[in-house]
Amino acid sequence: MPSPTPRSTAVALLDKVMGEGRLLAELNAPLSRLSPADRARALRLASDTLRGIDRADRLLARQLRKTPQLHVMNILRLGTVELCMGGDAHGVVDELVSLVGTNPRYKRLRGLVNAILRQMAGDAGKPWKDLRIPRMPGWLREPLVQAWGNGAVAAMEYAQFAGAPVDLTLKPDEDPHEWAERLGAAVLPSGSLRLTDPGQVSALPGFADGAWWVQDVAAAMPARILTPKAGERVLDLCAAPGGKTLQLAAAGAQVTALDISEKRMERVSENLSRTQLVADLVVGDALEYQQAPFDAILVDAPCSATGTIRRHPDLPYAKDGSEFGALIELQAKMIDHALTLLKPGGRLVFCTCSLLPDEGEVQIEDALARHSGLQTDRSALDLPGIETDWRTEEGGLRLRPDYWPDLGGMDGFYIAVLHRD
């Protein structure tokens, strides 16, 4: 069997996502035989293809009499996207035709794949830029249009198709402007750094020394809004992969980070070690945890993750919305349980990386109705980089991919600070 390449691995990833409903984050096995640089390239190729599938399928439909088997279709999709985005025609076509030929089931289709991809490298691929921006699937698009309107959803889709830059969170004692100059980054209004073409992140200055970590600017806001103080006992519920834990620990808080996944907590431990920060790591069920009380609690609740599609374009193909009801019920239970772990006068930040109001605004409205004396702390949102228009009627913060369009957007998030009188 030939050694895997970034392209062949990207096709294997597409087969898992499109054929089995798997998420890219779960698919470590196909990537394990690649070097770090090739692994990054395979993920980029797969992600670019997932973002562009709608356009690729429209172009391929003009060339195909009938749709081939999924594996062959994914080879054609990847080749079409790469060619239409400026990939080297000779390298793309030759490798993908050879890839078809390595599988006895599909080798008879080498001529078809060769002919179609050569057409895509020529006139057949020219309409690519004139096709509409790919739309979210109906199961997601319909509730978002109902919540935010057609114009806002179209702007979100534009941001998702463009993909996501790489954002960095610095330790509090690091100078953002100094690091921006060293890394060729931009300083965002909230203080995060943004890189548009970082290359291999682990090779950048400051990574090995733990001066910063990768974290979308929106994902960095919940811990900033919590404003952890040195010496406070702070609980980070559903902590993995650990960006918020690092923020809390870097502020000097005594952090307990809890997550149900032992494997994901290994990554939190690795990040703490690299950044030379300290937290107490607990593997367990958030609803069963009882080690109270805490001065502050951050509940980054399990959710649909619909706010992260611009960096996780596999999500619309691996999910169908059927889990929404169970997630919404779990979020409510987490809020209720977390409140029992909070000291009198303490503060709780609830957040989800979701674009659905039922996982954000409505969730907090319902919590306020369930708990007498519970209030949102609107003043906690008075921080640099947070715009007035992002604040919501019930006292939370709504972030969307179409915000800061001139700066490269952000993930979709909902954040609210709760406290009792």
Secondary structure, 3 states (H helix, E strand, C coil): CCCCCHHHHHHHHHHHHHHHCCCHHHCCHHHCCCCHHHHHHHHHHHHHHHHHHHHHHHHHHCCCCCCCCHHHHHHHHHHHHHHHCCCCHHHHHHHHHHHHHCCCCCHHHHHHHHHHHHHHCCHHHHHHHHCCCCCCCHHHHHHHHHHHCHHHHHHHHHHHHHCCCEEEEECCCCCHHHHHHHHCCEECCCCCEEECCCCCHHHCCCCCCCCEEECCHHHHHHHHHHCCCCCCEEEEECCCCCHHHHHHHHCCCEEEEEECCHHHHHHHHHHHHHHCCCCEEEECCHHHCCCCCEEEEEEECCCCCHHHCCCCCCHHHHCCCCCHHHHHHHHHHHHHHHHHCEEEEEEEEEEECCCCHHHCHHHHHHHHHHCCCEEECHHHHCCCCCCHHHECCCCCEEECCCCCHHHCCCCCEEEEEEEEC
